[in-house]
């Protein structure tokens, strides 16, 4: 009795070449993340040196990151080319530019108490969770036109609004010890009430009841 023929070998997974697969939209997404990281470094430079120009640059990079965030989707639709990296790159860039960078700016401008830090960590955690949920649910929210119908919770780029508010405070020298709403101390724990805007923003991001139409 002859032996059965050997089973065909499983196809080898296709190797993804980062440079070969990277699209123009992906490059714009990376520019978004680069702007966010630049903002973080400039916030650190401001803490170290007190140079106002560093803080203005840190603030200014985030609206630029927002432009890149809008532009990458526009370019992807225009070129009608899907990328294996697109969704993941977008989420990773967004958490740097609209999560970590706004938190770094808040810290640099005076929200440095223990309670402030916990709130800022909560804010970034909410941003990460919000982006993860969007990636998981995007297909279920897709319309017949191939677009996501709405956001559940506020999109993470809305944190740029917090940064613009802090820009006004910075222009008025209402930072550091002069931060709006002052400071509350509970024993050794310091809280600047202004940081609660970050708590509200983070909570709105992860809310399942807020339905925001997607343009």
Secondary structure, DSSP 8 states (H G I E B T S, - for coil): -----------------HHHH--HHHHHHHHHHHHHHHHHHHHHHHHHH--HHHHHHHHHHHHHHHHHHHHHHHHHHHHT---TTHHHHHHHHHHIIIIIHHHHHHHHTT--SHHHHHHHHHHHHHHHHHHHHHHHHTTTTB-TTSSB-EEES--GGGGHHHHHHHHHHHHTT--GGG-TT--EEETTEEE-GGGHHHHHHHHHHH-SS-EEE--
